[in-house]
Amino acid sequence: MLRAFEQERENLLRLAARRLGDLEEARDIVQDAFIRAAGASDQSIDDRPAYLRTIVINLVRDRMRRRNSAGVMVDLQQESDPLEWTAADTPSVEQVIYHRQRLEAFEKALRTLTPRSREVFILRKLHGKSHDEIASVTGLSQSAIEKHLYRALSACRDILEKLD
């Protein structure tokens, strides 16, 4: 699957960027597609490039849905009394405990990373730096940045899946 992804990466990036209109968001989508594809069984996939395109298209659709639904939620909330919807958003004790456990698991995952993977992950996901900005700060190639992000996201995903 890795070879197919490397061969199709630029095509997948163009596909996502064309549909989203944002290169950085497209890079995130392609990175997420790689993570999903890496977890798939290679034996059951006949046409790997088509499989990768399908993953990217589905991730783009999900992203567009979230964009659209976020705008609808804001509009709906503006129509009602703000005190009503903020009171309804107060988390329960169970939710607070659950999210604290997830945060602790996330921090544990970050501690297991190599310093370079942790740095790349924090620059990208927490500080919102682009791949180009990360490359200029760290001196890493785009490919190395993606590999570090993959390792970091995989570690986070694995630990959080155990929690859920």
Long-range contacts (C-beta under 8 A, 24 or more apart in sequence): 1-37, 1-38, 1-40, 1-42, 1-45, 1-48, 2-38, 4-37, 4-48, 4-49, 4-52, 5-33, 5-34, 5-37, 5-52, 7-49, 8-48, 8-49, 8-52, 8-53, 11-49, 11-53, 12-52, 12-53, 12-56, 15-53, 15-56, 15-57, 15-60, 16-56, 16-59, 16-60, 19-57, 19-60, 19-64, 20-60, 20-63, 20-64, 24-130, 24-131, 25-63, 27-130, 27-131, 29-56, 29-59, 29-60, 29-63, 30-56, 31-146, 31-149, 31-150, 31-153, 32-59, 32-153, 33-59, 34-146, 34-150, 35-150, 35-153, 35-154, 35-157, 38-150, 38-154, 101-163, 102-160, 102-163, 105-159, 105-160, 105-162, 105-163, 106-156, 106-159, 106-160, 108-159, 109-152, 109-155, 109-156, 109-158, 109-159, 109-160, 110-152, 110-155, 110-156, 112-155, 112-159, 113-151, 113-152, 113-155, 114-151, 116-140, 116-148, 117-148, 117-149, 117-151, 117-152, 118-152, 120-145, 120-148, 120-149, 120-152, 121-148, 121-149, 121-152, 121-153, 124-149, 125-152
